[in-house]
Amino acid sequence: MERLYIRVKELRESHSLSAEELAEKIGVAKSTLSAYESGKKQVSIAHLVKLADYFEVTLDSLLDRSKETINLDLQNPSILNDHNFMLGDQPLTQDEIAEAATFIQVKRRMSNYGIPNS
């Protein structure tokens, strides 16, 4: 929700609208919209709905709640060739990725047997 003010401004600018134009189109005062875009004021639910409707986006998208899940089989060599996996500023080798995957599997098995893995 802390990114909402950034998202509102990005959407407005991507539609080439001034703050005054958008405020008029959704029926709020320009000062209210400016306060929303600066993060000084929380957007009311009614205004969230108006913004989402105007920009034709979901509320989740407006609130930046759309987390994409990516399922990767770290033991599939073809997947590993399609992506660069980084740790810090260095790429991981296939051996390092395989070692990490094995470590996670062992840790999960230990947990299944009630062995704490701290």
Short mmCIF file of the C-alpha atoms (twelve columns), coordinates in Angstrom:
data_MODEL
# 
_entry.id   MODEL 
# 
loop_
_atom_site.group_PDB 
_atom_site.id 
_atom_site.type_symbol 
_atom_site.label_atom_id 
_atom_site.label_alt_id 
_atom_site.label_comp_id 
_atom_site.label_asym_id 
_atom_site.label_seq_id 
_atom_site.Cartn_x 
_atom_site.Cartn_y 
_atom_site.Cartn_z 
_atom_site.pdbx_PDB_model_num 
ATOM 1   C CA . MET A 1   0.000   0.000   0.000   1 
ATOM 2   C CA . GLU A 2   2.976   2.299   0.534   1 
ATOM 3   C CA . ARG A 3   3.561   2.306   -3.235  1 
ATOM 4   C CA . LEU A 4   0.010   3.380   -4.024  1 
ATOM 5   C CA . TYR A 5   0.920   7.048   -4.330  1 
ATOM 6   C CA . ILE A 6   3.651   6.145   -6.830  1 
ATOM 7   C CA . ARG A 7   1.295   3.883   -8.786  1 
ATOM 8   C CA . VAL A 8   -1.402  6.582   -9.076  1 
ATOM 9   C CA . LYS A 9   1.106   9.089   -10.423 1 
ATOM 10  C CA . GLU A 10  2.583   6.530   -12.860 1 
ATOM 11  C CA . LEU A 11  -0.863  5.702   -14.223 1 
ATOM 12  C CA . ARG A 12  -1.798  9.361   -14.561 1 
ATOM 13  C CA . GLU A 13  1.417   10.199  -16.379 1 
ATOM 14  C CA . SER A 14  1.201   7.133   -18.636 1 
ATOM 15  C CA . HIS A 15  -2.212  8.410   -19.757 1 
ATOM 16  C CA . SER A 16  -0.767  11.889  -20.376 1 
ATOM 17  C CA . LEU A 17  -3.062  13.502  -17.841 1 
ATOM 18  C CA . SER A 18  -2.343  16.447  -15.599 1 
ATOM 19  C CA . ALA A 19  -3.281  16.111  -11.948 1 
ATOM 20  C CA . GLU A 20  -6.077  18.610  -12.540 1 
ATOM 21  C CA . GLU A 21  -7.492  16.590  -15.474 1 
ATOM 22  C CA . LEU A 22  -7.481  13.311  -13.556 1 
ATOM 23  C CA . ALA A 23  -9.018  14.933  -10.483 1 
ATOM 24  C CA . GLU A 24  -11.830 16.284  -12.637 1 
ATOM 25  C CA . LYS A 25  -12.406 12.960  -14.393 1 
ATOM 26  C CA . ILE A 26  -12.750 10.997  -11.139 1 
ATOM 27  C CA . GLY A 27  -14.591 13.738  -9.277  1 
ATOM 28  C CA . VAL A 28  -12.107 14.785  -6.606  1 
ATOM 29  C CA . ALA A 29  -10.423 18.074  -5.784  1 
ATOM 30  C CA . LYS A 30  -6.996  18.623  -7.345  1 
ATOM 31  C CA . SER A 31  -5.566  19.142  -3.849  1 
ATOM 32  C CA . THR A 32  -6.927  15.738  -2.815  1 
ATOM 33  C CA . LEU A 33  -5.311  14.024  -5.786  1 
ATOM 34  C CA . SER A 34  -2.046  15.862  -5.130  1 
ATOM 35  C CA . ALA A 35  -2.132  14.683  -1.515  1 
ATOM 36  C CA . TYR A 36  -2.707  11.100  -2.723  1 
ATOM 37  C CA . GLU A 37  0.199   11.308  -5.178  1 
ATOM 38  C CA . SER A 38  2.564   12.745  -2.584  1 
ATOM 39  C CA . GLY A 39  1.619   10.108  -0.018  1 
ATOM 40  C CA . LYS A 40  0.403   12.755  2.423   1 
ATOM 41  C CA . LYS A 41  -3.134  11.397  2.468   1 
ATOM 42  C CA . GLN A 42  -4.525  7.873   2.289   1 
ATOM 43  C CA . VAL A 43  -6.787  7.179   -0.648  1 
ATOM 44  C CA . SER A 44  -10.366 6.474   0.403   1 
ATOM 45  C CA . ILE A 45  -11.962 3.219   -0.713  1 
ATOM 46  C CA . ALA A 46  -14.444 5.112   -2.873  1 
ATOM 47  C CA . HIS A 47  -11.608 6.936   -4.630  1 
ATOM 48  C CA . LEU A 48  -9.625  3.699   -5.040  1 
ATOM 49  C CA . VAL A 49  -12.587 2.260   -6.901  1 
ATOM 50  C CA . LYS A 50  -12.896 5.389   -9.058  1 
ATOM 51  C CA . LEU A 51  -9.194  5.276   -9.925  1 
ATOM 52  C CA . ALA A 52  -9.283  1.560   -10.736 1 
ATOM 53  C CA . ASP A 53  -12.386 2.012   -12.883 1 
ATOM 54  C CA . TYR A 54  -10.978 5.012   -14.715 1 
ATOM 55  C CA . PHE A 55  -7.650  3.327   -15.513 1 
ATOM 56  C CA . GLU A 56  -9.359  -0.027  -16.123 1 
ATOM 57  C CA . VAL A 57  -7.125  -1.886  -13.669 1 
ATOM 58  C CA . THR A 58  -7.946  -4.154  -10.754 1 
ATOM 59  C CA . LEU A 59  -7.745  -2.919  -7.199  1 
ATOM 60  C CA . ASP A 60  -5.008  -5.494  -6.589  1 
ATOM 61  C CA . SER A 61  -3.011  -4.014  -9.448  1 
ATOM 62  C CA . LEU A 62  -3.570  -0.495  -8.161  1 
ATOM 63  C CA . LEU A 63  -2.473  -1.568  -4.678  1 
ATOM 64  C CA . ASP A 64  0.508   -3.459  -6.115  1 
ATOM 65  C CA . ARG A 65  -0.776  -6.746  -4.688  1 
ATOM 66  C CA . SER A 66  -0.171  -8.830  -7.789  1 
ATOM 67  C CA . LYS A 67  2.721   -11.074 -6.907  1 
ATOM 68  C CA . GLU A 68  3.709   -13.375 -9.710  1 
ATOM 69  C CA . THR A 69  4.727   -16.895 -8.735  1 
ATOM 70  C CA . ILE A 70  7.379   -18.540 -10.830 1 
ATOM 71  C CA . ASN A 71  7.815   -22.281 -10.485 1 
ATOM 72  C CA . LEU A 72  11.308  -23.389 -11.405 1 
ATOM 73  C CA . ASP A 73  12.649  -26.915 -11.202 1 
ATOM 74  C CA . LEU A 74  16.177  -26.192 -10.040 1 
ATOM 75  C CA . GLN A 75  17.152  -29.745 -10.891 1 
ATOM 76  C CA . ASN A 76  16.159  -29.388 -14.551 1 
ATOM 77  C CA . PRO A 77  19.298  -28.411 -16.518 1 
ATOM 78  C CA . SER A 78  17.320  -26.907 -19.407 1 
ATOM 79  C CA . ILE A 79  15.658  -24.429 -17.021 1 
ATOM 80  C CA . LEU A 80  19.036  -23.486 -15.606 1 
ATOM 81  C CA . ASN A 81  20.320  -22.597 -19.071 1 
ATOM 82  C CA . ASP A 82  17.364  -20.265 -19.682 1 
ATOM 83  C CA . HIS A 83  17.965  -18.043 -16.631 1 
ATOM 84  C CA . ASN A 84  20.773  -16.291 -14.800 1 
ATOM 85  C CA . PHE A 85  20.661  -16.939 -11.070 1 
ATOM 86  C CA . MET A 86  22.569  -14.417 -8.997  1 
ATOM 87  C CA . LEU A 87  23.768  -14.340 -5.419  1 
ATOM 88  C CA . GLY A 88  24.957  -10.894 -4.557  1 
ATOM 89  C CA . ASP A 89  26.607  -9.645  -7.710  1 
ATOM 90  C CA . GLN A 90  27.899  -13.017 -8.915  1 
ATOM 91  C CA . PRO A 91  26.135  -15.633 -11.025 1 
ATOM 92  C CA . LEU A 92  25.583  -19.066 -9.512  1 
ATOM 93  C CA . THR A 93  27.069  -22.052 -11.290 1 
ATOM 94  C CA . GLN A 94  24.940  -25.092 -12.064 1 
ATOM 95  C CA . ASP A 95  26.845  -26.994 -9.363  1 
ATOM 96  C CA . GLU A 96  26.065  -24.298 -6.791  1 
ATOM 97  C CA . ILE A 97  22.372  -24.340 -7.721  1 
ATOM 98  C CA . ALA A 98  22.271  -28.148 -7.472  1 
ATOM 99  C CA . GLU A 99  23.998  -27.985 -4.085  1 
ATOM 100 C CA . ALA A 100 21.503  -25.396 -2.821  1 
ATOM 101 C CA . ALA A 101 18.557  -27.492 -4.045  1 
ATOM 102 C CA . THR A 102 19.968  -30.584 -2.321  1 
ATOM 103 C CA . PHE A 103 20.470  -28.622 0.899   1 
ATOM 104 C CA . ILE A 104 16.847  -27.479 0.854   1 
ATOM 105 C CA . GLN A 105 15.594  -31.025 0.220   1 
ATOM 106 C CA . VAL A 106 17.614  -32.387 3.170   1 
ATOM 107 C CA . LYS A 107 16.368  -29.588 5.394   1 
ATOM 108 C CA . ARG A 108 12.754  -30.365 4.443   1 
ATOM 109 C CA . ARG A 109 13.227  -34.096 5.098   1 
ATOM 110 C CA . MET A 110 14.690  -33.343 8.512   1 
ATOM 111 C CA . SER A 111 11.696  -31.163 9.280   1 
ATOM 112 C CA . ASN A 112 9.330   -33.984 8.257   1 
ATOM 113 C CA . TYR A 113 11.016  -36.199 10.892  1 
ATOM 114 C CA . GLY A 114 10.615  -33.540 13.546  1 
ATOM 115 C CA . ILE A 115 14.257  -32.504 13.551  1 
ATOM 116 C CA . PRO A 116 14.476  -28.753 13.981  1 
ATOM 117 C CA . ASN A 117 16.456  -27.068 11.245  1 
ATOM 118 C CA . SER A 118 17.754  -23.863 12.634  1 
# 
